Amino acid sequence: MPAGHGLRSRTRDLFSHNYFSRSGYIVLTTYLRTFKIGDYVDINVNGAIHKGMPHKFYHGRTGLVWNVHGNILKRRIHVRIEHVQPSRCREEFKPRKVQIDKLKVEAKARGEKISTKRQPEGPKPGFMVEGATLETVTPIPYDIVNDLKGGY
């Protein structure tokens, strides 16, 4: 185990770029992307850009944009735009929320209470197997003499 405990210790592979997919110039899309306050972002450190690089602890984490210059995890860290990308963590949640709100309004109009929790899929219903014939199989008793001669 290395003795150093510096700011970027043990990040040789963590911040390195894959030769085929991420090497070369940084694409302009990185700089032209707009983030708004309240957006979720994934912190993915780009080792080629040293300015505004977050600590290795935050690499791979998801946070909220709290300022147009930075991003938030519970600790409010400032990160440059090269080290973040839009998160897909709420893609499934947003349409589900719209559907749940619609169901709540309909249930309130009927005077009912509904459960909005997602339920796991239950067991499949039982069925009877028809047309199958039973065949009784019995093992052949072991004969050591036959086995020594070369078997059956």
trRosetta pair geometry for C-beta under 8 A, 3 or more apart (Angstrom, degrees):
i j d omega theta_ij theta_ji phi_ij phi_ji
2 9 6.6 -161 97 -172 137 115
2 10 6.7 -172 37 -65 134 94
4 9 4.8 -170 113 -112 99 131
5 9 5.8 -105 -140 18 19 159
6 9 4.4 125 50 -43 74 100
7 55 6.9 -103 -166 -117 82 86
8 11 4.9 -75 -177 25 77 137
8 15 7.6 -32 -157 -2 109 148
8 56 7.0 126 -129 -42 52 114
10 14 7.3 60 129 -8 67 128
10 56 7.5 131 84 152 85 177
11 14 4.4 -75 -147 53 65 117
11 15 4.8 30 161 -2 107 109
11 47 7.7 167 145 -107 111 115
11 56 5.3 -137 -89 -91 116 132
12 15 7.8 -82 -152 42 5 83
12 16 6.5 13 156 -39 50 119
13 16 5.4 -52 -137 19 33 121
14 45 7.5 31 138 61 94 129
14 56 5.9 40 127 -142 159 114
14 59 6.2 95 173 95 113 169
15 45 5.4 -57 -113 110 95 119
15 46 7.8 71 -162 149 89 14
15 47 3.3 120 153 -82 99 112
15 56 7.7 -94 -46 -105 105 96
15 59 7.6 -112 -78 -106 78 149
16 47 6.0 -11 -83 13 25 164
17 21 7.9 -146 178 77 85 72
17 22 4.1 -132 -158 96 102 108
17 23 5.2 139 122 -77 130 65
17 47 6.3 -139 -36 46 86 113
17 48 6.8 15 -40 -39 135 106
18 21 4.6 21 84 40 125 97
18 22 5.1 88 44 21 81 98
18 23 7.2 -114 91 -30 48 87
19 23 5.5 -1 -154 -25 37 138
20 23 7.3 46 -18 14 6 107
26 30 5.4 -57 166 32 104 150
26 31 7.8 90 123 -30 114 100
26 46 7.1 55 -107 -180 122 155
26 48 6.7 -170 -58 88 108 137
26 49 7.2 33 -65 -49 152 116
26 82 6.4 -32 -153 -132 153 115
27 30 5.7 118 74 -11 72 96
28 31 5.7 -61 -162 42 55 103
28 32 5.7 40 147 -15 84 114
29 32 5.7 -66 -134 46 32 104
29 33 6.3 51 162 -46 67 97
30 33 6.5 -47 -160 4 22 114
30 81 6.6 134 159 129 80 97
30 82 5.7 41 164 -116 132 64
31 81 6.4 101 -115 102 50 137
31 82 7.8 -5 -72 -75 75 79
33 81 7.0 168 64 -175 100 118
33 85 7.7 -13 136 -131 176 60
33 86 7.1 -140 -172 -32 134 102
35 39 5.1 -136 -161 55 81 145
35 41 6.4 -7 -127 -67 136 131
35 65 4.9 173 156 -93 116 156
35 68 7.4 157 84 -138 90 59
35 71 7.9 -47 157 -84 159 96
35 81 7.5 -166 -1 -120 124 98
35 84 7.3 13 -69 108 153 135
35 86 7.5 -172 -100 -84 90 83
36 39 5.2 107 58 -31 68 113
36 65 6.6 133 92 80 31 146
37 65 5.5 -132 -120 109 35 99
37 66 6.7 47 -143 -145 89 21
37 67 7.3 31 -103 -82 100 16
37 68 7.0 -60 -57 -61 89 71
38 64 6.5 -23 -139 -167 30 105
38 65 6.4 -35 27 63 24 89
39 64 7.3 146 76 -154 37 58
39 65 4.6 24 51 11 85 124
39 86 6.8 -64 171 -125 123 86
39 87 7.9 151 158 28 79 92
40 62 5.9 9 -177 179 104 108
40 63 7.3 163 -151 86 62 29
40 64 6.1 -39 -98 -96 59 60
40 65 7.9 -126 -69 -7 15 81
40 86 7.5 76 85 -167 66 61
40 87 4.0 -72 123 53 99 129
40 89 5.4 -93 136 46 154 114
40 90 5.9 134 16 -9 143 115
41 62 7.1 167 85 -153 36 63
41 63 5.9 -24 63 65 84 77
41 64 7.7 132 19 -116 81 13
41 65 6.1 76 -11 -53 119 90
41 71 5.4 -87 58 -126 132 137
41 84 4.3 15 165 -176 134 119
41 85 6.6 147 -161 70 85 27
41 86 6.2 -65 -111 -110 70 31
41 87 5.4 -172 -121 -23 11 97
42 60 7.4 -21 -174 -153 97 31
42 61 7.5 170 -152 91 59 32
42 62 5.4 -35 -98 -98 64 74
42 84 6.8 149 74 -156 44 66
42 85 5.4 -22 59 64 96 83
42 86 7.5 22 13 104 87 18
42 87 4.6 128 -37 -91 83 86
42 89 7.9 140 -65 -29 96 107
43 54 6.0 -22 -173 37 136 151
43 58 4.9 -33 108 147 157 98
43 59 6.3 -115 117 -113 97 29
43 60 7.0 -36 79 23 78 18
43 61 5.2 4 39 60 114 77
43 62 7.4 -165 5 -88 79 23
43 63 6.1 38 -33 6 111 114
43 71 6.8 176 -77 95 105 152
43 73 7.9 -57 -13 -48 141 114
43 79 6.3 -113 -125 -120 110 174
43 83 6.1 11 -157 143 76 95
43 84 5.7 -35 -102 -99 56 79
44 59 6.9 66 -131 -156 35 72
44 60 6.8 64 -98 -77 67 46
44 83 6.6 -172 72 -175 47 56
44 84 7.1 124 28 -116 73 26
44 85 5.9 -8 24 9 123 109
45 53 5.9 62 -147 -154 109 92
45 54 6.3 -126 -87 51 107 84
45 56 7.4 -62 -7 -109 160 54
45 58 7.8 107 -52 87 108 86
45 59 4.7 -54 -1 -104 113 104
45 83 5.2 -1 -114 -142 48 107
46 49 4.9 40 92 24 110 102
46 53 7.9 -124 60 -107 61 96
46 82 4.9 -84 36 148 140 102
46 83 5.6 -130 12 -91 85 63
49 52 7.1 -21 139 58 113 93
49 53 6.7 164 105 -69 76 96
49 80 6.6 -116 141 83 136 140
49 82 4.4 51 27 99 165 157
49 83 6.9 -131 77 -53 124 89
50 53 5.8 -57 -161 -17 37 129
51 80 5.9 66 110 -37 84 153
52 78 6.9 -90 -140 129 90 86
52 79 5.7 105 166 -166 97 39
52 80 2.8 98 97 -23 154 104
52 82 7.2 117 80 39 121 98
52 83 6.5 -156 119 2 96 127
53 79 7.8 26 -142 -139 16 82
53 80 7.5 -26 -56 24 42 108
53 83 6.3 149 -120 -78 53 146
54 57 7.9 -97 144 59 101 71
54 58 4.3 -53 137 62 137 136
54 59 7.2 175 85 -58 106 65
54 77 5.6 68 -122 145 114 145
54 79 4.9 -28 -47 -98 110 112
54 83 6.2 160 3 145 96 153
55 58 5.7 93 65 5 73 99
55 77 7.8 -115 15 -131 92 151
56 59 5.4 -30 -160 -2 50 121
57 61 7.9 13 133 -25 63 135
58 61 5.0 -83 -162 28 58 127
58 63 7.7 -6 -160 -37 111 132
58 73 6.4 -151 -123 -14 106 143
58 77 6.4 -88 -82 45 161 163
58 79 7.6 -141 121 -75 149 136
61 73 5.9 3 135 -91 141 136
62 87 5.1 76 -137 -114 110 150
62 89 5.6 57 -148 -35 160 150
63 71 4.7 98 98 155 130 107
63 72 5.0 -178 176 82 109 45
63 73 4.4 -83 -102 -67 115 67
63 77 7.8 -83 -125 43 170 98
64 71 7.0 158 85 -168 31 73
64 72 4.6 -22 68 61 80 109
65 68 7.6 43 172 -96 116 35
65 70 7.6 154 -148 100 65 43
65 71 5.4 -53 -101 -112 56 71
65 72 7.0 143 -128 9 6 88
66 70 6.7 -25 59 91 85 91
66 71 6.9 104 15 -160 80 23
66 72 3.9 67 -19 -40 121 125
66 76 6.2 -65 58 -120 153 92
67 70 4.7 27 62 43 109 87
67 71 8.0 -111 45 -50 76 24
67 72 8.0 109 4 -47 80 96
67 78 7.6 -37 67 -104 131 87
69 78 6.2 -10 125 -141 96 107
70 76 7.3 66 120 -176 136 71
70 77 6.6 -155 -176 109 120 43
70 78 3.7 -80 -101 -118 131 61
70 79 5.9 104 -145 23 73 59
71 77 6.6 -12 75 75 76 78
71 78 7.7 125 28 -129 61 26
71 79 5.2 -27 27 35 111 113
71 84 5.8 148 -46 -90 152 151
72 75 7.9 171 -161 62 66 41
72 76 5.2 -20 -120 -99 86 58
72 77 7.3 141 -119 28 32 62
73 76 7.6 -129 52 -38 50 25
73 77 6.4 12 22 8 91 107
79 83 4.9 -105 176 76 112 124
79 84 5.8 108 108 -40 128 111
80 83 5.6 87 67 8 72 102
81 84 6.3 -76 -149 44 40 97
87 90 7.3 72 105 5 100 84
88 91 4.9 -12 -174 -19 79 126
89 93 7.8 8 134 1 63 124
90 93 4.7 -67 -154 47 66 117
90 94 5.6 71 149 -37 94 96
91 94 6.8 -50 -149 20 20 107
92 95 7.3 -68 -165 42 33 95
92 96 6.4 26 151 -16 66 121
93 96 5.6 -71 -151 43 32 112
93 97 6.0 36 157 -28 72 106
94 97 5.8 -53 -148 29 28 112
94 98 6.9 28 155 -17 61 102
95 98 5.6 -51 -151 34 39 113
95 99 6.4 38 152 -18 68 105
96 99 5.7 -56 -150 39 34 111
96 100 6.2 35 152 -21 67 106
97 100 5.7 -52 -144 36 31 112
97 101 6.4 33 156 -20 64 104
98 101 5.9 -54 -150 34 29 111
98 102 6.6 30 152 -19 62 106
99 102 5.7 -55 -152 35 32 113
99 103 6.4 31 152 -18 66 106
100 103 5.7 -55 -148 38 33 111
100 104 6.3 37 152 -24 66 104
100 116 4.7 65 -148 -149 118 124
101 104 5.6 -51 -148 32 32 114
101 105 6.6 33 154 -19 64 102
102 105 5.9 -53 -152 33 31 110
102 106 6.6 28 152 -15 64 107
103 106 5.7 -56 -148 39 33 111
103 107 6.1 32 154 -19 67 109
103 114 6.1 -96 146 86 109 159
103 116 7.1 151 82 -103 129 94
104 107 5.7 -57 -144 39 30 110
104 108 6.2 31 156 -22 65 106
104 114 6.9 -139 -98 50 56 115
104 116 7.1 -14 -66 -71 102 128
105 108 5.8 -53 -146 34 29 111
105 109 6.6 31 153 -21 62 104
106 109 5.8 -55 -153 33 31 112
106 110 6.7 20 153 -9 64 108
107 110 5.8 -62 -150 44 34 106
107 112 4.7 -91 -165 76 87 92
107 113 6.8 87 157 -121 129 14
107 114 4.4 -119 -96 -12 160 115
108 111 7.4 40 -174 -77 32 29
108 112 7.9 -106 -70 52 23 57
119 122 7.8 -4 142 -44 114 87
129 132 5.1 13 133 -6 113 132
140 152 7.6 28 118 -62 165 156
142 147 7.3 3 -173 -41 85 132
143 146 4.0 48 99 17 116 115
143 147 6.4 166 91 -19 61 86
144 147 5.3 -55 -147 35 35 116
144 148 6.4 35 156 -21 67 103
145 148 6.0 -54 -152 32 30 108
145 149 6.8 26 151 -17 62 107
146 149 5.8 -58 -151 35 34 111
146 151 6.6 63 143 -131 85 24
146 152 6.4 31 158 -66 128 69
147 151 5.8 28 -125 -86 50 66
